[in-house]
Amino acid sequence: MVARSGRRGTGRTLQPSVGMAVLAIAMLASAPGTALAIRFGQNDSVELRGRFYTQYTIATEQSQEYTQPSINPGDMKQWRNFYNPELEVDFRKLTGWRSFFTDLSGRLAIWGFYDGIYDVGPERYAQTLALTKQPGVEAAFYSEGRTIAQALNNTGRRRDGREFYGRRTRVNEAYLNFAKDKFFMRVGRQAISWGEADTIGLLDANNPFDVLLIPGIQIDLDEARIPLWTLRTTYELFSTWGPLSSGFLDAYWVPGWLDTNTGYLNIQGVSPYSQPPPIQGPGIQVYDKLPRYETGNSRYGFKFQSVIDRDYNWSIWFYRTFQQVPVITLAGISEPNPNGPGQYITSVAHHGLTNVIGTALSWYSDTLNSIVRTEVELFNDEPAFLPYEGIGAVVNSRFTQPGTYQTANVLRGEFGLDHNFFIPMLNPASSFLGIFSVVWQANLTDSDKKDFYSPILKPSAIDRQLAGGPQAGQIANCGAPQAPTPKGCDFVNQDPFEAFIQATVRSDFAGGRLLPQLTTVATIRGALLFTPSLLYRFTDSFLFDVKYVNTHTFGSGNNGYTQGVGILRDRDQFWFRATYQLN
């Protein structure tokens, strides 16, 4: 019972701005030379950089019968035109004032895209988007606010799929740097990343991610990470102290009265990238309960890092953050909606704070001839989903009591190897780089008394609904000992221990102009992701790349169907991207 929401027109004409953007990329790409930033101002104190691409994605697989909008092989899935201009200023050069700060600089970066899918893609994409515009007539509607009362009295802000999947622009980074000797401070909108994030950023949780596309698979990790308004400081404690060297203390604070951004909740049924289940039926409101603007919702962290015996890079940290995946509960039945007939069963997505304690150690191993990376993090009091308490108890009480959720202690970790090796028969001029890791999590709170689940509906529950049975999601007598029998459940079980293996292999060919890469992710629940790609560097400024994303699940219909790559099993795709970079 997860989702998101709706707003604008569904015209079928190509917007002029897109054509202009593509033309600009082609003109820039045709210019000879290297990808040099544009410098101007006194002493070249101002630099203009940027990254721009146009990406066309087509489906290579028939979607499951309940997928909305339906997807056929050869269908356009995306025409994403992305822009990320960056402006950097060295104020010491600009003003000539160098008497106090050793660094006084700033950065401004804009992030945005337009996707032509609703304007020039298959007509049914625009049709399913339109369903969210008339609450209660044909489908559910989607809203957001900061109190549950707003959901129940129908005063939450309406959401629109086009607003998220079709076009967005934001100030991505806007900060000032101050440095004096051993002290550094950065103030403004910026990103913090303390955890490992090879492909899927399970341990990288300081900042929220844009998960409407799967980070690391369908969108670049750095592009998916959402910066926050942050005060960050770094201080060099020592250069040498016994077996330790290069000791630094890092700290940051995201004021809760200024920034409570938690990312974007999936909107069901409005995009080829909408996660299952399909769009909810009439009579349902899906409400995203955003954190209040208050000091108590501040995020912050502290990290100490150093080098042990000149070989071992070690860090230890604590931070407080909002969990990436919200917890879903039923709140009850809303008051009659003045904008539509009837009342609405209201499901609520909750975003809760969690404490993270972690440590990481990396070094070069002569024995393995590789760089070894290890990390472990405890997510303390992470909001977690018990279907009976969040959904089942509400249904059984005939919506006279709201759903609740609990918290869990989850231990997550990674063991990785980065290994260079040669295969002269394949590439006599350059080595191959292999990046391998095992990523795992253990729910320390899971027991016979608390059996946690993922807020994802089982395919079998959706099939049952399509066959005329009970609506998917309403059978939730599971997850808690007080749940009545039979303890059937429409939601995907979360095992106490989960893990996946990921591997990436790449090498340079043709003097660095050609970069083939293969990434594979396999979960212990029976899902396999296979993503070969090929990048061609036409010039330092102009790049072409193609990528194929292929996913399989093995076993029964519900097997392998978990958060992450498993939900992509009917979403195979191929993309072609042309990139212009000014750097």
C-alpha positions as CSV (number, residue, x, y, z in Angstrom):
1,M,0.0,0.0,0.0
2,V,2.9,2.3,-0.9
3,A,2.7,5.2,-3.4
4,R,3.0,8.9,-4.3
5,S,1.1,11.5,-6.3
6,G,-0.2,13.9,-9.1
7,R,-0.5,17.4,-11.1
8,R,0.0,18.6,-14.8
9,G,-1.2,18.4,-18.4
10,T,-0.6,15.5,-20.8
11,G,0.0,17.2,-24.1
12,R,1.7,15.2,-26.8
13,T,3.9,17.9,-28.3
14,L,7.6,18.1,-27.8
15,Q,8.6,21.1,-25.7
16,P,10.9,23.6,-27.4
17,S,13.3,23.7,-24.5
18,V,14.1,20.0,-25.0
19,G,15.0,20.6,-28.7
20,M,17.1,23.5,-27.8
21,A,18.9,21.5,-25.1
22,V,19.7,18.7,-27.5
23,L,20.9,21.2,-30.2
24,A,23.1,22.9,-27.6
25,I,24.7,19.5,-26.7
26,A,25.4,18.8,-30.4
27,M,26.9,22.2,-31.0
28,L,29.2,21.9,-27.9
29,A,30.1,18.3,-28.8
30,S,31.3,19.4,-32.3
31,A,33.9,21.8,-30.8
32,P,37.4,20.3,-30.9
33,G,39.7,20.1,-27.9
34,T,39.6,18.9,-24.4
35,A,36.9,19.3,-21.8
36,L,38.3,22.4,-20.2
37,A,36.3,24.5,-17.7
38,I,35.6,28.1,-18.7
39,R,37.6,30.5,-16.5
40,F,37.0,34.2,-16.2
41,G,37.1,37.0,-13.7
42,Q,40.2,38.5,-12.0
43,N,43.1,36.0,-12.0
44,D,40.7,33.4,-13.5
45,S,39.0,33.3,-10.2
46,V,35.6,32.0,-11.5
47,E,35.2,28.6,-13.2
48,L,32.2,27.3,-15.1
49,R,31.8,23.5,-15.3
50,G,29.0,21.2,-16.1
51,R,27.6,17.9,-17.2
52,F,24.7,17.5,-19.7
53,Y,23.3,14.5,-21.3
54,T,20.4,13.2,-23.3
55,Q,19.4,9.6,-22.7
56,Y,16.9,7.4,-24.6
57,T,15.8,4.2,-23.0
58,I,13.7,1.4,-24.5
59,A,12.1,-1.6,-22.9
60,T,13.4,-5.1,-23.9
61,E,10.9,-7.2,-22.0
62,Q,7.1,-7.6,-21.6
63,S,5.9,-6.3,-18.2
64,Q,3.8,-8.5,-15.9
65,E,0.1,-8.4,-16.6
66,Y,-0.7,-6.2,-13.5
67,T,2.0,-3.6,-14.3
68,Q,0.6,-0.1,-14.9
69,P,1.3,1.4,-17.3
70,S,1.9,-1.7,-19.3
71,I,5.2,-2.0,-21.0
72,N,6.0,-3.8,-24.3
73,P,9.4,-4.7,-25.8
74,G,10.5,-1.7,-27.9
75,D,8.5,0.8,-26.0
76,M,10.1,4.1,-25.1
77,K,10.7,4.1,-21.3
78,Q,12.6,7.3,-20.9
79,W,13.9,10.3,-22.8
80,R,15.8,12.0,-20.0
81,N,17.6,15.4,-20.7
82,F,19.7,16.1,-17.7
83,Y,21.6,19.3,-16.9
84,N,24.1,20.0,-14.1
85,P,25.9,23.4,-14.6
86,E,28.4,24.3,-11.8
87,L,30.0,27.6,-10.9
88,E,33.1,27.7,-8.6
89,V,34.6,31.0,-7.2
90,D,37.9,31.5,-5.5
91,F,37.3,34.6,-3.5
92,R,40.9,35.0,-2.5
93,K,41.9,35.4,-6.2
94,L,38.8,37.5,-6.9
95,T,39.4,40.0,-4.2
96,G,43.2,39.7,-3.8
97,W,42.7,39.3,0.0
98,R,44.9,36.5,1.2
99,S,45.9,37.6,4.6
100,F,43.8,35.4,6.8
101,F,42.0,32.4,5.2
102,T,44.0,29.7,3.4
103,D,40.9,28.9,1.5
104,L,37.9,31.1,0.8
105,S,35.8,29.7,-2.0
106,G,32.3,28.8,-3.1
107,R,30.3,26.6,-5.3
108,L,26.8,26.7,-6.9
109,A,25.4,23.8,-8.9
110,I,22.0,23.4,-10.5
111,W,20.5,19.9,-11.0
112,G,17.5,19.2,-13.2
113,F,16.0,17.2,-16.0
114,Y,13.1,17.0,-18.4
115,D,11.8,13.6,-19.5
116,G,9.8,13.6,-22.7
117,I,8.0,10.4,-21.9
118,Y,4.6,12.0,-21.2
119,D,4.8,14.2,-24.3
120,V,6.2,12.0,-27.0
121,G,6.1,8.5,-25.4
122,P,3.3,5.9,-25.7
123,E,-0.1,7.4,-25.1
124,R,-1.0,5.1,-22.2
125,Y,1.8,6.7,-20.1
126,A,0.0,10.0,-20.2
127,Q,-3.4,8.3,-19.6
128,T,-2.3,6.5,-16.4
129,L,-0.8,9.8,-15.2
130,A,-4.2,11.5,-15.7
131,L,-5.8,8.9,-13.4
132,T,-4.3,10.6,-10.3
133,K,-6.0,13.9,-11.1
134,Q,-9.6,13.0,-10.2
135,P,-9.7,11.7,-6.6
136,G,-12.1,8.9,-6.1
137,V,-13.3,8.7,-9.7
138,E,-11.0,6.1,-11.2
139,A,-8.0,5.6,-8.9
140,A,-6.4,6.6,-5.6
141,F,-4.9,10.0,-5.1
142,Y,-1.6,11.0,-3.5
143,S,-0.9,13.8,-1.0
144,E,1.6,15.0,1.5
145,G,1.7,17.0,4.7
146,R,3.3,17.2,8.1
147,T,0.5,15.8,10.3
148,I,-1.9,12.8,10.0
149,A,-4.7,15.2,10.7
150,Q,-4.1,16.8,7.3
151,A,-4.6,13.4,5.7
152,L,-7.8,12.6,7.5
153,N,-9.4,16.0,6.9
154,N,-8.2,16.1,3.3
155,T,-6.0,19.2,3.5
156,G,-2.7,17.6,2.4
157,R,-1.0,18.9,-0.8
158,R,-1.9,16.9,-3.9
159,R,1.0,15.3,-5.7
160,D,1.5,14.7,-9.4
161,G,3.5,12.0,-11.1
162,R,4.8,14.4,-13.8
163,E,6.2,16.6,-11.0
164,F,8.6,13.8,-10.1
165,Y,9.0,11.5,-13.1
166,G,8.6,14.2,-15.8
167,R,10.6,17.2,-14.8
168,R,12.5,18.7,-11.8
169,T,15.0,21.4,-11.1
170,R,16.7,22.3,-7.9
171,V,19.7,24.1,-6.4
172,N,21.8,21.0,-5.9
173,E,24.9,22.5,-4.2
174,A,25.3,26.1,-2.8
175,Y,28.1,26.4,-0.2
176,L,31.0,28.5,1.0
177,N,34.4,27.0,2.0
178,F,36.5,28.6,4.8
179,A,39.9,27.2,5.8
180,K,42.5,28.4,8.2
181,D,45.5,26.2,8.8
182,K,44.2,22.9,10.3
183,F,40.5,24.0,10.4
184,F,38.1,23.7,7.5
185,M,34.4,24.6,7.4
186,R,31.8,24.3,4.6
187,V,28.4,26.0,5.0
188,G,25.4,25.5,2.7
189,R,23.7,22.9,0.6
190,Q,26.1,19.9,0.2
191,A,26.3,16.1,0.3
192,I,27.9,13.9,3.0
193,S,28.9,10.3,2.2
194,W,30.6,8.2,5.0
195,G,29.5,4.7,3.9
196,E,30.5,2.4,1.1
197,A,28.4,2.7,-2.1
198,D,29.8,0.5,-4.9
199,T,26.6,-0.1,-6.8
200,I,23.6,0.1,-4.4
201,G,24.2,2.5,-1.5
202,L,22.9,0.4,1.3
203,L,25.5,1.7,3.8
204,D,25.6,5.3,2.5
205,A,22.8,6.8,4.5
206,N,23.9,10.3,5.6
207,N,21.9,11.9,2.8
208,P,18.6,10.8,1.2
209,F,18.6,9.3,-2.3
210,D,16.2,9.8,-5.2
211,V,14.9,6.2,-5.3
212,L,12.3,6.8,-8.0
213,L,15.0,5.2,-10.2
214,I,17.2,2.5,-8.6
215,P,20.4,4.3,-7.6
216,G,23.5,2.7,-9.1
217,I,21.4,0.7,-11.6
218,Q,19.0,3.0,-13.4
219,I,20.7,6.3,-12.3
220,D,24.2,7.2,-11.3
221,L,24.7,7.2,-7.5
222,D,26.1,10.8,-7.4
223,E,23.1,11.9,-9.5
224,A,20.7,10.2,-7.1
225,R,22.1,11.6,-3.9
226,I,20.2,14.6,-2.6
227,P,22.3,17.3,-0.9
228,L,21.0,19.0,2.3
229,W,21.5,22.4,3.9
230,T,24.5,21.5,6.2
231,L,27.2,23.0,8.4
232,R,30.3,20.8,8.1
233,T,33.6,21.2,9.9
234,T,36.9,19.3,9.7
235,Y,39.9,19.7,12.0
236,E,43.3,18.1,11.8
237,L,44.0,16.7,15.3
238,F,47.6,15.6,14.6
239,S,49.9,14.6,11.8
240,T,51.7,11.8,13.8
241,W,50.7,10.3,17.1
242,G,52.4,7.0,17.9
243,P,51.2,4.4,15.3
244,L,48.6,6.9,14.0
245,S,49.1,9.5,11.4
246,S,46.8,12.1,9.7
247,G,44.2,12.2,12.4
248,F,41.1,14.2,11.5
249,L,37.8,15.0,13.2
250,D,34.8,15.6,11.0
251,A,31.4,16.8,12.1
252,Y,28.2,18.1,10.5
253,W,24.8,19.4,11.3
254,V,21.6,19.6,9.2
255,P,19.2,21.9,11.1
256,G,15.7,20.3,11.4
257,W,14.1,23.8,11.3
258,L,15.7,24.4,7.9
259,D,15.9,21.0,6.0
260,T,13.9,17.8,6.6
261,N,14.1,16.4,3.0
262,T,13.7,12.7,3.0
263,G,13.7,12.0,-0.7
264,Y,10.8,10.9,-2.8
265,L,8.2,8.2,-2.2
266,N,7.4,6.0,-5.2
267,I,4.2,6.9,-7.2
268,Q,2.4,3.8,-8.2
269,G,1.2,3.2,-11.7
270,V,2.2,6.5,-13.4
271,S,5.6,5.7,-14.9
272,P,7.5,2.8,-16.4
273,Y,9.7,3.2,-13.3
274,S,6.9,3.0,-10.8
275,Q,7.4,0.2,-8.5
276,P,4.8,-2.5,-8.1
277,P,2.0,-2.9,-7.1
278,P,0.0,-1.1,-9.8
279,I,-1.9,2.1,-9.1
280,Q,-4.3,1.7,-6.2
281,G,-8.0,1.5,-6.8
282,P,-10.6,4.2,-6.1
283,G,-11.4,5.1,-2.4
284,I,-7.7,5.1,-1.3
285,Q,-5.5,8.1,-0.4
286,V,-1.8,7.6,-0.1
287,Y,-0.3,10.2,2.2
288,D,3.4,11.0,2.7
289,K,3.8,12.3,6.2
290,L,6.9,14.5,6.0
291,P,8.9,15.4,9.1
292,R,8.0,18.7,10.8
293,Y,10.4,21.6,10.6
294,E,11.8,21.5,14.1
295,T,15.1,21.3,15.9
296,G,14.3,17.7,17.1
297,N,14.4,16.6,13.5
298,S,18.0,17.7,13.0
299,R,20.5,15.4,11.4
300,Y,24.1,15.4,12.6
301,G,27.2,13.3,12.8
302,F,30.8,12.9,14.1
303,K,33.7,11.0,12.5
304,F,37.3,10.3,13.4
305,Q,39.6,9.1,10.7
306,S,43.3,8.2,10.7
307,V,45.9,5.9,9.2
308,I,47.3,3.1,11.4
309,D,51.0,2.0,10.8
310,R,50.9,4.0,7.5
311,D,48.9,1.2,5.8
312,Y,45.5,0.9,7.4
313,N,42.9,3.6,6.7
314,W,40.5,3.6,9.7
315,S,37.5,5.6,10.5
316,I,34.8,5.5,13.1
317,W,31.6,7.5,13.2
318,F,28.2,8.2,14.7
319,Y,25.4,10.0,12.9
320,R,21.6,10.5,13.1
321,T,19.5,10.4,9.9
322,F,16.1,9.5,8.5
323,Q,15.8,6.0,7.2
324,Q,15.6,5.6,3.4
325,V,12.5,3.4,3.1
326,P,9.5,4.8,5.0
327,V,7.2,2.6,7.1
328,I,3.6,2.2,5.9
329,T,0.5,2.1,8.2
330,L,-3.2,2.6,7.8
331,A,-4.4,5.8,9.5
332,G,-8.1,5.3,9.1
333,I,-10.9,6.7,6.9
334,S,-10.8,10.3,6.0
335,E,-13.6,12.8,6.2
336,P,-15.7,13.3,3.0
337,N,-13.5,14.9,0.4
338,P,-15.0,18.2,-1.0
339,N,-13.1,17.6,-4.3
340,G,-14.5,14.1,-4.9
341,P,-17.1,11.7,-3.9
342,G,-17.0,9.6,-0.7
343,Q,-14.5,9.0,2.0
344,Y,-11.0,7.5,1.6
345,I,-9.1,4.7,3.3
346,T,-5.8,6.5,4.1
347,S,-2.4,4.9,4.2
348,V,0.5,6.9,5.6
349,A,4.2,6.7,4.9
350,H,6.2,7.5,8.1
351,H,9.8,8.8,8.1
352,G,11.6,8.2,11.4
353,L,15.1,9.1,12.7
354,T,17.6,6.4,13.4
355,N,21.1,6.4,15.0
356,V,24.0,4.9,13.0
357,I,27.2,3.8,14.6
358,G,29.8,2.6,12.2
359,T,33.5,1.8,11.5
360,A,35.5,1.1,8.4
361,L,39.0,-0.2,7.7
362,S,40.7,-0.5,4.3
363,W,44.3,-1.5,3.4
364,Y,46.4,-3.1,0.7
365,S,46.9,-6.8,1.2
366,D,50.1,-8.3,-0.2
367,T,48.6,-11.8,0.2
368,L,45.5,-11.0,-1.9
369,N,47.3,-8.5,-4.1
370,S,44.2,-6.3,-3.6
371,I,42.8,-3.4,-1.7
372,V,40.6,-4.8,1.1
373,R,37.6,-2.8,2.3
374,T,35.6,-3.7,5.4
375,E,32.7,-1.8,7.1
376,V,30.1,-2.5,9.7
377,E,27.2,-0.2,10.8
378,L,24.6,-0.5,13.5
379,F,21.3,1.2,12.6
380,N,19.8,1.7,16.1
381,D,16.0,2.1,16.5
382,E,15.3,2.1,12.8
383,P,11.5,2.3,12.1
384,A,10.4,-1.1,10.9
385,F,7.2,-2.7,9.4
386,L,5.1,-5.3,11.2
387,P,2.1,-5.9,8.9
388,Y,-0.4,-6.9,11.6
389,E,0.2,-3.8,13.7
390,G,0.5,-1.4,10.7
391,I,-2.3,-2.9,8.5
392,G,-4.0,-6.0,9.8
393,A,-5.1,-4.7,13.2
394,V,-6.7,-1.7,11.5
395,V,-8.6,-3.8,9.0
396,N,-9.7,-6.2,11.7
397,S,-11.0,-3.3,13.9
398,R,-13.0,-2.0,10.9
399,F,-10.8,1.1,10.8
400,T,-11.7,2.2,14.4
401,Q,-8.0,2.3,15.4
402,P,-4.9,3.6,13.5
403,G,-2.0,1.4,12.6
404,T,1.3,1.6,14.5
405,Y,5.0,0.7,13.8
406,Q,7.9,-0.4,15.8
407,T,11.7,0.0,15.7
408,A,14.5,-2.5,15.1
409,N,18.3,-2.7,15.5
410,V,19.8,-3.6,12.1
411,L,23.4,-4.5,11.6
412,R,24.7,-3.8,8.1
413,G,28.2,-4.5,6.7
414,E,30.4,-5.0,3.7
415,F,33.5,-6.9,2.8
416,G,35.1,-5.8,-0.5
417,L,38.1,-6.4,-2.7
418,D,39.5,-4.1,-5.4
419,H,41.9,-6.1,-7.6
420,N,43.9,-5.2,-10.7
421,F,44.8,-8.1,-13.1
422,F,46.0,-8.6,-16.6
423,I,44.5,-10.7,-19.4
424,P,47.0,-10.1,-22.3
425,M,44.9,-12.0,-24.8
426,L,42.0,-9.6,-24.2
427,N,43.8,-6.4,-23.5
428,P,47.6,-6.4,-24.0
429,A,47.9,-2.6,-23.2
430,S,45.9,-2.2,-20.0
431,S,44.9,-4.0,-16.9
432,F,41.4,-5.0,-15.7
433,L,40.0,-3.6,-12.5
434,G,37.7,-5.9,-10.5
435,I,35.5,-4.5,-7.7
436,F,34.0,-7.2,-5.6
437,S,31.9,-7.0,-2.4
438,V,29.5,-8.9,-0.2
439,V,26.9,-6.6,1.4
440,W,24.8,-7.9,4.2
441,Q,22.3,-7.0,6.9
442,A,21.1,-8.7,10.1
443,N,17.9,-7.6,11.9
444,L,18.9,-8.1,15.5
445,T,15.3,-7.5,16.8
446,D,13.6,-10.0,14.6
447,S,12.2,-12.9,16.6
448,D,9.2,-15.2,17.0
449,K,7.5,-12.2,18.8
450,K,8.5,-9.7,16.1
451,D,8.6,-10.9,12.5
452,F,9.5,-8.0,10.3
453,Y,8.4,-7.6,6.7
454,S,9.1,-5.3,3.7
455,P,6.3,-2.9,2.7
456,I,6.1,-4.6,-0.7
457,L,3.1,-6.6,-1.8
458,K,3.7,-10.2,-3.0
459,P,3.0,-10.9,-6.6
460,S,0.7,-13.7,-5.5
461,A,-1.4,-11.2,-3.6
462,I,-1.8,-9.0,-6.7
463,D,-2.6,-12.1,-8.8
464,R,-5.3,-13.1,-6.3
465,Q,-6.9,-9.7,-6.5
466,L,-6.9,-9.8,-10.3
467,A,-8.6,-13.2,-10.1
468,G,-11.5,-11.6,-8.1
469,G,-10.2,-12.3,-4.6
470,P,-9.6,-9.9,-1.7
471,Q,-7.7,-6.7,-2.5
472,A,-3.9,-7.1,-2.2
473,G,-2.7,-5.7,1.1
474,Q,-5.7,-6.2,3.3
475,I,-4.6,-9.7,4.5
476,A,-1.9,-8.9,7.0
477,N,-2.4,-11.2,10.0
478,C,1.3,-11.6,10.4
479,G,4.4,-10.0,12.0
480,A,3.3,-10.0,15.7
481,P,2.3,-12.8,18.2
482,Q,-1.1,-11.1,18.9
483,A,-2.1,-11.4,15.3
484,P,-5.2,-13.7,14.9
485,T,-5.0,-16.9,12.9
486,P,-4.7,-17.8,10.1
487,K,-1.6,-15.6,9.9
488,G,-1.7,-15.0,6.2
489,C,0.3,-12.1,4.8
490,D,0.3,-10.2,1.5
491,F,3.7,-8.6,2.2
492,V,7.2,-9.8,1.4
493,N,8.9,-11.4,4.4
494,Q,12.1,-9.8,5.5
495,D,14.5,-12.6,6.6
496,P,16.6,-11.9,9.8
497,F,19.7,-12.1,7.5
498,E,19.8,-10.7,4.0
499,A,22.8,-10.4,1.7
500,F,23.8,-9.7,-1.9
501,I,27.0,-10.0,-3.9
502,Q,28.1,-7.4,-6.4
503,A,30.9,-7.4,-8.8
504,T,32.1,-4.9,-11.4
505,V,34.9,-5.6,-14.0
506,R,36.2,-3.0,-16.4
507,S,39.2,-2.0,-18.5
508,D,40.4,0.7,-20.9
509,F,40.8,0.0,-24.6
510,A,42.0,2.0,-27.6
511,G,44.2,4.3,-25.4
512,G,41.4,5.0,-23.0
513,R,38.8,5.9,-25.6
514,L,36.8,2.7,-25.1
515,L,35.6,1.5,-21.6
516,P,33.6,-1.7,-21.4
517,Q,32.2,-2.6,-18.0
518,L,30.1,-5.5,-16.6
519,T,28.3,-5.2,-13.2
520,T,26.5,-8.2,-11.7
521,V,24.4,-8.3,-8.5
522,A,23.1,-11.5,-7.0
523,T,20.9,-11.7,-3.9
524,I,20.6,-14.7,-1.6
525,R,16.8,-14.5,-2.1
526,G,17.1,-15.6,-5.7
527,A,17.5,-12.4,-7.8
528,L,20.2,-11.8,-10.4
529,L,21.0,-8.5,-12.1
530,F,23.3,-8.3,-15.2
531,T,24.3,-4.9,-16.6
532,P,26.9,-4.8,-19.3
533,S,27.8,-1.3,-20.6
534,L,30.1,0.3,-23.1
535,L,31.4,3.9,-23.0
536,Y,33.1,5.6,-26.0
537,R,35.1,8.8,-25.4
538,F,34.7,10.7,-28.7
539,T,36.6,13.6,-27.2
540,D,37.3,14.7,-23.6
541,S,34.1,16.7,-23.8
542,F,31.8,14.3,-25.7
543,L,31.0,10.8,-24.5
544,F,28.7,8.1,-25.8
545,D,27.6,5.1,-23.7
546,V,25.1,2.3,-24.0
547,K,23.9,0.1,-21.1
548,Y,21.7,-3.0,-20.9
549,V,19.9,-3.9,-17.6
550,N,18.7,-7.5,-17.3
551,T,17.1,-9.0,-14.2
552,H,15.9,-12.5,-13.3
553,T,14.3,-14.1,-10.3
554,F,14.4,-17.8,-9.7
555,G,12.0,-20.2,-8.0
556,S,8.4,-19.5,-7.1
557,G,6.5,-16.4,-8.2
558,N,7.3,-14.6,-4.9
559,N,10.9,-15.7,-4.7
560,G,13.6,-13.1,-5.2
561,Y,10.9,-10.4,-5.1
562,T,12.4,-8.0,-2.5
563,Q,13.6,-4.4,-2.2
564,G,16.4,-3.7,-4.5
565,V,17.0,-5.5,-7.7
566,G,14.3,-8.1,-7.3
567,I,11.4,-5.7,-8.1
568,L,13.0,-5.0,-11.5
569,R,12.4,-8.5,-12.8
570,D,10.0,-7.4,-15.5
571,R,11.7,-4.1,-16.3
572,D,14.7,-5.0,-18.6
573,Q,15.9,-2.1,-20.6
574,F,18.5,-0.7,-22.9
575,W,19.7,2.9,-23.0
576,F,21.8,5.1,-25.3
577,R,23.3,8.3,-23.8
578,A,25.2,11.2,-25.3
579,T,27.0,13.3,-22.7
580,Y,28.7,16.7,-22.9
581,Q,31.0,17.6,-20.0
582,L,32.8,20.8,-19.3
583,N,35.4,20.1,-16.7
